[in-house]
Amino acid sequence: MKIDFRDGLLFTSITLNFEGKEKVIDIENGSINGSIGLDLLMKSKAIIDLNTLEIHI
């Protein structure tokens, strides 16, 4: 898992390793780059806490 930071406070994307493939979640646009869909992200039970920058799987 990688969290990309900008200006030390704001982050723009989160990279998740999902089923052996890296997928990037673009926070600013609320989009997911790659073949993973929102339904797959929900099925993976991944919960992203934007307050603490924690990802719970």
mmCIF file of the N, C-alpha and C atoms, coordinates in Angstrom:
data_MODEL
# 
_entry.id   MODEL 
# 
loop_
_atom_site.group_PDB 
_atom_site.id 
_atom_site.type_symbol 
_atom_site.label_atom_id 
_atom_site.label_alt_id 
_atom_site.label_comp_id 
_atom_site.label_asym_id 
_atom_site.label_entity_id 
_atom_site.label_seq_id 
_atom_site.pdbx_PDB_ins_code 
_atom_site.Cartn_x 
_atom_site.Cartn_y 
_atom_site.Cartn_z 
_atom_site.occupancy 
_atom_site.B_iso_or_equiv 
_atom_site.pdbx_formal_charge 
_atom_site.auth_seq_id 
_atom_site.auth_comp_id 
_atom_site.auth_asym_id 
_atom_site.auth_atom_id 
_atom_site.pdbx_PDB_model_num 
ATOM 1   N N  . MET A 1 1  ? 0.845   -1.187 0.000   1.00 0.00 ? 1  MET A N  1 
ATOM 2   C CA . MET A 1 1  ? 0.000   0.000  0.000   1.00 0.00 ? 1  MET A CA 1 
ATOM 3   C C  . MET A 1 1  ? 0.877   1.233  0.000   1.00 0.00 ? 1  MET A C  1 
ATOM 4   N N  . LYS A 1 2  ? 0.517   2.203  -0.805  1.00 0.00 ? 2  LYS A N  1 
ATOM 5   C CA . LYS A 1 2  ? 1.272   3.446  -0.865  1.00 0.00 ? 2  LYS A CA 1 
ATOM 6   C C  . LYS A 1 2  ? 0.310   4.620  -0.848  1.00 0.00 ? 2  LYS A C  1 
ATOM 7   N N  . ILE A 1 3  ? 0.615   5.614  -0.040  1.00 0.00 ? 3  ILE A N  1 
ATOM 8   C CA . ILE A 1 3  ? -0.173  6.835  -0.015  1.00 0.00 ? 3  ILE A CA 1 
ATOM 9   C C  . ILE A 1 3  ? 0.700   7.964  -0.541  1.00 0.00 ? 3  ILE A C  1 
ATOM 10  N N  . ASP A 1 4  ? 0.251   8.628  -1.584  1.00 0.00 ? 4  ASP A N  1 
ATOM 11  C CA . ASP A 1 4  ? 1.013   9.723  -2.175  1.00 0.00 ? 4  ASP A CA 1 
ATOM 12  C C  . ASP A 1 4  ? 0.604   11.035 -1.528  1.00 0.00 ? 4  ASP A C  1 
ATOM 13  N N  . PHE A 1 5  ? 1.583   11.798 -1.088  1.00 0.00 ? 5  PHE A N  1 
ATOM 14  C CA . PHE A 1 5  ? 1.308   13.059 -0.419  1.00 0.00 ? 5  PHE A CA 1 
ATOM 15  C C  . PHE A 1 5  ? 1.671   14.247 -1.304  1.00 0.00 ? 5  PHE A C  1 
ATOM 16  N N  . ARG A 1 6  ? 0.983   15.350 -1.104  1.00 0.00 ? 6  ARG A N  1 
ATOM 17  C CA . ARG A 1 6  ? 1.299   16.606 -1.775  1.00 0.00 ? 6  ARG A CA 1 
ATOM 18  C C  . ARG A 1 6  ? 1.245   17.703 -0.724  1.00 0.00 ? 6  ARG A C  1 
ATOM 19  N N  . ASP A 1 7  ? 2.270   18.551 -0.685  1.00 0.00 ? 7  ASP A N  1 
ATOM 20  C CA . ASP A 1 7  ? 2.350   19.659 0.270   1.00 0.00 ? 7  ASP A CA 1 
ATOM 21  C C  . ASP A 1 7  ? 2.387   19.167 1.718   1.00 0.00 ? 7  ASP A C  1 
ATOM 22  N N  . GLY A 1 8  ? 2.752   17.909 1.918   1.00 0.00 ? 8  GLY A N  1 
ATOM 23  C CA . GLY A 1 8  ? 2.895   17.383 3.265   1.00 0.00 ? 8  GLY A CA 1 
ATOM 24  C C  . GLY A 1 8  ? 1.590   17.081 3.985   1.00 0.00 ? 8  GLY A C  1 
ATOM 25  N N  . LEU A 1 9  ? 0.473   17.586 3.499   1.00 0.00 ? 9  LEU A N  1 
ATOM 26  C CA . LEU A 1 9  ? -0.794  17.389 4.193   1.00 0.00 ? 9  LEU A CA 1 
ATOM 27  C C  . LEU A 1 9  ? -1.843  16.713 3.314   1.00 0.00 ? 9  LEU A C  1 
ATOM 28  N N  . LEU A 1 10 ? -1.922  17.134 2.078   1.00 0.00 ? 10 LEU A N  1 
ATOM 29  C CA . LEU A 1 10 ? -2.962  16.607 1.191   1.00 0.00 ? 10 LEU A CA 1 
ATOM 30  C C  . LEU A 1 10 ? -2.426  15.406 0.415   1.00 0.00 ? 10 LEU A C  1 
ATOM 31  N N  . PHE A 1 11 ? -3.244  14.385 0.263   1.00 0.00 ? 11 PHE A N  1 
ATOM 32  C CA . PHE A 1 11 ? -2.826  13.245 -0.532  1.00 0.00 ? 11 PHE A CA 1 
ATOM 33  C C  . PHE A 1 11 ? -3.732  13.138 -1.749  1.00 0.00 ? 11 PHE A C  1 
ATOM 34  N N  . THR A 1 12 ? -3.144  12.669 -2.844  1.00 0.00 ? 12 THR A N  1 
ATOM 35  C CA . THR A 1 12 ? -3.879  12.645 -4.101  1.00 0.00 ? 12 THR A CA 1 
ATOM 36  C C  . THR A 1 12 ? -4.310  11.254 -4.530  1.00 0.00 ? 12 THR A C  1 
ATOM 37  N N  . SER A 1 13 ? -3.570  10.231 -4.083  1.00 0.00 ? 13 SER A N  1 
ATOM 38  C CA . SER A 1 13 ? -3.945  8.889  -4.515  1.00 0.00 ? 13 SER A CA 1 
ATOM 39  C C  . SER A 1 13 ? -3.461  7.845  -3.529  1.00 0.00 ? 13 SER A C  1 
ATOM 40  N N  . ILE A 1 14 ? -4.108  6.704  -3.580  1.00 0.00 ? 14 ILE A N  1 
ATOM 41  C CA . ILE A 1 14 ? -3.722  5.560  -2.762  1.00 0.00 ? 14 ILE A CA 1 
ATOM 42  C C  . ILE A 1 14 ? -3.542  4.380  -3.709  1.00 0.00 ? 14 ILE A C  1 
ATOM 43  N N  . THR A 1 15 ? -2.415  3.689  -3.587  1.00 0.00 ? 15 THR A N  1 
ATOM 44  C CA . THR A 1 15 ? -2.164  2.515  -4.402  1.00 0.00 ? 15 THR A CA 1 
ATOM 45  C C  . THR A 1 15 ? -2.404  1.263  -3.565  1.00 0.00 ? 15 THR A C  1 
ATOM 46  N N  . LEU A 1 16 ? -3.337  0.436  -4.004  1.00 0.00 ? 16 LEU A N  1 
ATOM 47  C CA . LEU A 1 16 ? -3.653  -0.806 -3.304  1.00 0.00 ? 16 LEU A CA 1 
ATOM 48  C C  . LEU A 1 16 ? -3.171  -1.996 -4.110  1.00 0.00 ? 16 LEU A C  1 
ATOM 49  N N  . ASN A 1 17 ? -2.714  -3.029 -3.416  1.00 0.00 ? 17 ASN A N  1 
ATOM 50  C CA . ASN A 1 17 ? -2.389  -4.279 -4.078  1.00 0.00 ? 17 ASN A CA 1 
ATOM 51  C C  . ASN A 1 17 ? -3.613  -5.170 -3.959  1.00 0.00 ? 17 ASN A C  1 
ATOM 52  N N  . PHE A 1 18 ? -4.320  -5.368 -5.057  1.00 0.00 ? 18 PHE A N  1 
ATOM 53  C CA . PHE A 1 18 ? -5.581  -6.112 -5.048  1.00 0.00 ? 18 PHE A CA 1 
ATOM 54  C C  . PHE A 1 18 ? -5.442  -7.319 -5.964  1.00 0.00 ? 18 PHE A C  1 
ATOM 55  N N  . GLU A 1 19 ? -5.506  -8.500 -5.396  1.00 0.00 ? 19 GLU A N  1 
ATOM 56  C CA . GLU A 1 19 ? -5.370  -9.752 -6.145  1.00 0.00 ? 19 GLU A CA 1 
ATOM 57  C C  . GLU A 1 19 ? -4.092  -9.758 -6.972  1.00 0.00 ? 19 GLU A C  1 
ATOM 58  N N  . GLY A 1 20 ? -2.989  -9.277 -6.357  1.00 0.00 ? 20 GLY A N  1 
ATOM 59  C CA . GLY A 1 20 ? -1.700  -9.313 -7.026  1.00 0.00 ? 20 GLY A CA 1 
ATOM 60  C C  . GLY A 1 20 ? -1.451  -8.204 -8.027  1.00 0.00 ? 20 GLY A C  1 
ATOM 61  N N  . LYS A 1 21 ? -2.413  -7.295 -8.188  1.00 0.00 ? 21 LYS A N  1 
ATOM 62  C CA . LYS A 1 21 ? -2.242  -6.200 -9.137  1.00 0.00 ? 21 LYS A CA 1 
ATOM 63  C C  . LYS A 1 21 ? -2.407  -4.877 -8.415  1.00 0.00 ? 21 LYS A C  1 
ATOM 64  N N  . GLU A 1 22 ? -1.541  -3.911 -8.753  1.00 0.00 ? 22 GLU A N  1 
ATOM 65  C CA . GLU A 1 22 ? -1.645  -2.603 -8.121  1.00 0.00 ? 22 GLU A CA 1 
ATOM 66  C C  . GLU A 1 22 ? -2.739  -1.782 -8.795  1.00 0.00 ? 22 GLU A C  1 
ATOM 67  N N  . LYS A 1 23 ? -3.577  -1.182 -7.985  1.00 0.00 ? 23 LYS A N  1 
ATOM 68  C CA . LYS A 1 23 ? -4.641  -0.322 -8.492  1.00 0.00 ? 23 LYS A CA 1 
ATOM 69  C C  . LYS A 1 23 ? -4.540  1.018  -7.786  1.00 0.00 ? 23 LYS A C  1 
ATOM 70  N N  . VAL A 1 24 ? -4.726  2.089  -8.521  1.00 0.00 ? 24 VAL A N  1 
ATOM 71  C CA . VAL A 1 24 ? -4.597  3.430  -7.962  1.00 0.00 ? 24 VAL A CA 1 
ATOM 72  C C  . VAL A 1 24 ? -5.978  4.038  -7.781  1.00 0.00 ? 24 VAL A C  1 
ATOM 73  N N  . ILE A 1 25 ? -6.256  4.520  -6.583  1.00 0.00 ? 25 ILE A N  1 
ATOM 74  C CA . ILE A 1 25 ? -7.495  5.240  -6.313  1.00 0.00 ? 25 ILE A CA 1 
ATOM 75  C C  . ILE A 1 25 ? -7.155  6.728  -6.311  1.00 0.00 ? 25 ILE A C  1 
ATOM 76  N N  . ASP A 1 26 ? -7.729  7.466  -7.237  1.00 0.00 ? 26 ASP A N  1 
ATOM 77  C CA . ASP A 1 26 ? -7.490  8.902  -7.341  1.00 0.00 ? 26 ASP A CA 1 
ATOM 78  C C  . ASP A 1 26 ? -8.450  9.617  -6.399  1.00 0.00 ? 26 ASP A C  1 
ATOM 79  N N  . ILE A 1 27 ? -7.914  10.169 -5.315  1.00 0.00 ? 27 ILE A N  1 
ATOM 80  C CA . ILE A 1 27 ? -8.768  10.768 -4.290  1.00 0.00 ? 27 ILE A CA 1 
ATOM 81  C C  . ILE A 1 27 ? -9.396  12.067 -4.778  1.00 0.00 ? 27 ILE A C  1 
ATOM 82  N N  . GLU A 1 28 ? -8.616  12.883 -5.482  1.00 0.00 ? 28 GLU A N  1 
ATOM 83  C CA . GLU A 1 28 ? -9.128  14.185 -5.897  1.00 0.00 ? 28 GLU A CA 1 
ATOM 84  C C  . GLU A 1 28 ? -10.355 14.057 -6.792  1.00 0.00 ? 28 GLU A C  1 
ATOM 85  N N  . ASN A 1 29 ? -10.303 13.117 -7.723  1.00 0.00 ? 29 ASN A N  1 
ATOM 86  C CA . ASN A 1 29 ? -11.418 12.963 -8.648  1.00 0.00 ? 29 ASN A CA 1 
ATOM 87  C C  . ASN A 1 29 ? -12.389 11.874 -8.224  1.00 0.00 ? 29 ASN A C  1 
ATOM 88  N N  . GLY A 1 30 ? -12.049 11.173 -7.168  1.00 0.00 ? 30 GLY A N  1 
ATOM 89  C CA . GLY A 1 30 ? -12.929 10.103 -6.699  1.00 0.00 ? 30 GLY A CA 1 
ATOM 90  C C  . GLY A 1 30 ? -13.030 8.953  -7.669  1.00 0.00 ? 30 GLY A C  1 
ATOM 91  N N  . SER A 1 31 ? -12.011 8.783  -8.517  1.00 0.00 ? 31 SER A N  1 
ATOM 92  C CA . SER A 1 31 ? -12.067 7.726  -9.522  1.00 0.00 ? 31 SER A CA 1 
ATOM 93  C C  . SER A 1 31 ? -11.027 6.655  -9.226  1.00 0.00 ? 31 SER A C  1 
ATOM 94  N N  . ILE A 1 32 ? -11.212 5.518  -9.827  1.00 0.00 ? 32 ILE A N  1 
ATOM 95  C CA . ILE A 1 32 ? -10.269 4.427  -9.677  1.00 0.00 ? 32 ILE A CA 1 
ATOM 96  C C  . ILE A 1 32 ? -9.658  4.157  -11.047 1.00 0.00 ? 32 ILE A C  1 
ATOM 97  N N  . ASN A 1 33 ? -8.324  4.269  -11.116 1.00 0.00 ? 33 ASN A N  1 
ATOM 98  C CA . ASN A 1 33 ? -7.623  4.020  -12.374 1.00 0.00 ? 33 ASN A CA 1 
ATOM 99  C C  . ASN A 1 33 ? -7.272  2.542  -12.466 1.00 0.00 ? 33 ASN A C  1 
ATOM 100 N N  . GLY A 1 34 ? -7.567  1.933  -13.600 1.00 0.00 ? 34 GLY A N  1 
ATOM 101 C CA . GLY A 1 34 ? -7.299  0.507  -13.776 1.00 0.00 ? 34 GLY A CA 1 
ATOM 102 C C  . GLY A 1 34 ? -8.600  -0.242 -13.974 1.00 0.00 ? 34 GLY A C  1 
ATOM 103 N N  . SER A 1 35 ? -8.501  -1.562 -13.945 1.00 0.00 ? 35 SER A N  1 
ATOM 104 C CA . SER A 1 35 ? -9.671  -2.378 -14.257 1.00 0.00 ? 35 SER A CA 1 
ATOM 105 C C  . SER A 1 35 ? -10.556 -2.634 -13.053 1.00 0.00 ? 35 SER A C  1 
ATOM 106 N N  . ILE A 1 36 ? -10.072 -2.279 -11.864 1.00 0.00 ? 36 ILE A N  1 
ATOM 107 C CA . ILE A 1 36 ? -10.892 -2.535 -10.672 1.00 0.00 ? 36 ILE A CA 1 
ATOM 108 C C  . ILE A 1 36 ? -12.077 -1.571 -10.643 1.00 0.00 ? 36 ILE A C  1 
ATOM 109 N N  . GLY A 1 37 ? -13.219 -2.087 -10.300 1.00 0.00 ? 37 GLY A N  1 
ATOM 110 C CA . GLY A 1 37 ? -14.411 -1.256 -10.200 1.00 0.00 ? 37 GLY A CA 1 
ATOM 111 C C  . GLY A 1 37 ? -14.786 -1.022 -8.759  1.00 0.00 ? 37 GLY A C  1 
ATOM 112 N N  . LEU A 1 38 ? -15.711 -0.102 -8.539  1.00 0.00 ? 38 LEU A N  1 
ATOM 113 C CA . LEU A 1 38 ? -16.154 0.173  -7.176  1.00 0.00 ? 38 LEU A CA 1 
ATOM 114 C C  . LEU A 1 38 ? -16.762 -1.061 -6.535  1.00 0.00 ? 38 LEU A C  1 
ATOM 115 N N  . ASP A 1 39 ? -17.440 -1.874 -7.330  1.00 0.00 ? 39 ASP A N  1 
ATOM 116 C CA . ASP A 1 39 ? -18.048 -3.078 -6.774  1.00 0.00 ? 39 ASP A CA 1 
ATOM 117 C C  . ASP A 1 39 ? -16.983 -4.044 -6.276  1.00 0.00 ? 39 ASP A C  1 
ATOM 118 N N  . LEU A 1 40 ? -15.875 -4.164 -7.002  1.00 0.00 ? 40 LEU A N  1 
ATOM 119 C CA . LEU A 1 40 ? -14.797 -5.044 -6.559  1.00 0.00 ? 40 LEU A CA 1 
ATOM 120 C C  . LEU A 1 40 ? -14.132 -4.503 -5.310  1.00 0.00 ? 40 LEU A C  1 
ATOM 121 N N  . LEU A 1 41 ? -13.995 -3.177 -5.238  1.00 0.00 ? 41 LEU A N  1 
ATOM 122 C CA . LEU A 1 41 ? -13.392 -2.579 -4.057  1.00 0.00 ? 41 LEU A CA 1 
ATOM 123 C C  . LEU A 1 41 ? -14.267 -2.836 -2.835  1.00 0.00 ? 41 LEU A C  1 
ATOM 124 N N  . MET A 1 42 ? -15.582 -2.734 -3.016  1.00 0.00 ? 42 MET A N  1 
ATOM 125 C CA . MET A 1 42 ? -16.489 -2.988 -1.907  1.00 0.00 ? 42 MET A CA 1 
ATOM 126 C C  . MET A 1 42 ? -16.420 -4.468 -1.499  1.00 0.00 ? 42 MET A C  1 
ATOM 127 N N  . LYS A 1 43 ? -16.333 -5.367 -2.485  1.00 0.00 ? 43 LYS A N  1 
ATOM 128 C CA . LYS A 1 43 ? -16.277 -6.793 -2.176  1.00 0.00 ? 43 LYS A CA 1 
ATOM 129 C C  . LYS A 1 43 ? -14.981 -7.173 -1.470  1.00 0.00 ? 43 LYS A C  1 
ATOM 130 N N  . SER A 1 44 ? -13.930 -6.368 -1.672  1.00 0.00 ? 44 SER A N  1 
ATOM 131 C CA . SER A 1 44 ? -12.652 -6.679 -1.040  1.00 0.00 ? 44 SER A CA 1 
ATOM 132 C C  . SER A 1 44 ? -12.663 -6.342 0.438   1.00 0.00 ? 44 SER A C  1 
ATOM 133 N N  . LYS A 1 45 ? -13.743 -5.730 0.916   1.00 0.00 ? 45 LYS A N  1 
ATOM 134 C CA . LYS A 1 45 ? -13.909 -5.354 2.318   1.00 0.00 ? 45 LYS A CA 1 
ATOM 135 C C  . LYS A 1 45 ? -12.902 -4.276 2.754   1.00 0.00 ? 45 LYS A C  1 
ATOM 136 N N  . ALA A 1 46 ? -12.321 -3.572 1.796   1.00 0.00 ? 46 ALA A N  1 
ATOM 137 C CA . ALA A 1 46 ? -11.367 -2.515 2.132   1.00 0.00 ? 46 ALA A CA 1 
ATOM 138 C C  . ALA A 1 46 ? -12.135 -1.267 2.553   1.00 0.00 ? 46 ALA A C  1 
ATOM 139 N N  . ILE A 1 47 ? -11.802 -0.756 3.724   1.00 0.00 ? 47 ILE A N  1 
ATOM 140 C CA . ILE A 1 47 ? -12.424 0.460  4.225   1.00 0.00 ? 47 ILE A CA 1 
ATOM 141 C C  . ILE A 1 47 ? -11.333 1.519  4.351   1.00 0.00 ? 47 ILE A C  1 
ATOM 142 N N  . ILE A 1 48 ? -11.506 2.619  3.651   1.00 0.00 ? 48 ILE A N  1 
ATOM 143 C CA . ILE A 1 48 ? -10.516 3.693  3.683   1.00 0.00 ? 48 ILE A CA 1 
ATOM 144 C C  . ILE A 1 48 ? -11.021 4.798  4.596   1.00 0.00 ? 48 ILE A C  1 
ATOM 145 N N  . ASP A 1 49 ? -10.294 5.045  5.666   1.00 0.00 ? 49 ASP A N  1 
ATOM 146 C CA . ASP A 1 49 ? -10.641 6.106  6.603   1.00 0.00 ? 49 ASP A CA 1 
ATOM 147 C C  . ASP A 1 49 ? -9.862  7.351  6.190   1.00 0.00 ? 49 ASP A C  1 
ATOM 148 N N  . LEU A 1 50 ? -10.556 8.299  5.571   1.00 0.00 ? 50 LEU A N  1 
ATOM 149 C CA . LEU A 1 50 ? -9.885  9.490  5.058   1.00 0.00 ? 50 LEU A CA 1 
ATOM 150 C C  . LEU A 1 50 ? -9.464  10.442 6.163   1.00 0.00 ? 50 LEU A C  1 
ATOM 151 N N  . ASN A 1 51 ? -9.959  10.240 7.378   1.00 0.00 ? 51 ASN A N  1 
ATOM 152 C CA . ASN A 1 51 ? -9.552  11.083 8.494   1.00 0.00 ? 51 ASN A CA 1 
ATOM 153 C C  . ASN A 1 51 ? -8.183  10.682 9.028   1.00 0.00 ? 51 ASN A C  1 
ATOM 154 N N  . THR A 1 52 ? -7.929  9.388  9.069   1.00 0.00 ? 52 THR A N  1 
ATOM 155 C CA . THR A 1 52 ? -6.665  8.909  9.636   1.00 0.00 ? 52 THR A CA 1 
ATOM 156 C C  . THR A 1 52 ? -5.730  8.346  8.576   1.00 0.00 ? 52 THR A C  1 
ATOM 157 N N  . LEU A 1 53 ? -6.168  8.333  7.318   1.00 0.00 ? 53 LEU A N  1 
ATOM 158 C CA . LEU A 1 53 ? -5.405  7.774  6.198   1.00 0.00 ? 53 LEU A CA 1 
ATOM 159 C C  . LEU A 1 53 ? -5.139  6.280  6.374   1.00 0.00 ? 53 LEU A C  1 
ATOM 160 N N  . GLU A 1 54 ? -6.004  5.602  7.124   1.00 0.00 ? 54 GLU A N  1 
ATOM 161 C CA . GLU A 1 54 ? -5.824  4.179  7.341   1.00 0.00 ? 54 GLU A CA 1 
ATOM 162 C C  . GLU A 1 54 ? -6.717  3.387  6.396   1.00 0.00 ? 54 GLU A C  1 
ATOM 163 N N  . ILE A 1 55 ? -6.189  2.277  5.944   1.00 0.00 ? 55 ILE A N  1 
ATOM 164 C CA . ILE A 1 55 ? -6.980  1.368  5.124   1.00 0.00 ? 55 ILE A CA 1 
ATOM 165 C C  . ILE A 1 55 ? -7.157  0.078  5.908   1.00 0.00 ? 55 ILE A C  1 
ATOM 166 N N  . HIS A 1 56 ? -8.405  -0.291 6.164   1.00 0.00 ? 56 HIS A N  1 
ATOM 167 C CA . HIS A 1 56 ? -8.724  -1.502 6.912   1.00 0.00 ? 56 HIS A CA 1 
ATOM 168 C C  . HIS A 1 56 ? -9.226  -2.554 5.935   1.00 0.00 ? 56 HIS A C  1 
ATOM 169 N N  . ILE A 1 57 ? -8.568  -3.708 5.952   1.00 0.00 ? 57 ILE A N  1 
ATOM 170 C CA . ILE A 1 57 ? -8.974  -4.765 5.019   1.00 0.00 ? 57 ILE A CA 1 
ATOM 171 C C  . ILE A 1 57 ? -9.506  -5.944 5.815   1.00 0.00 ? 57 ILE A C  1 
# 
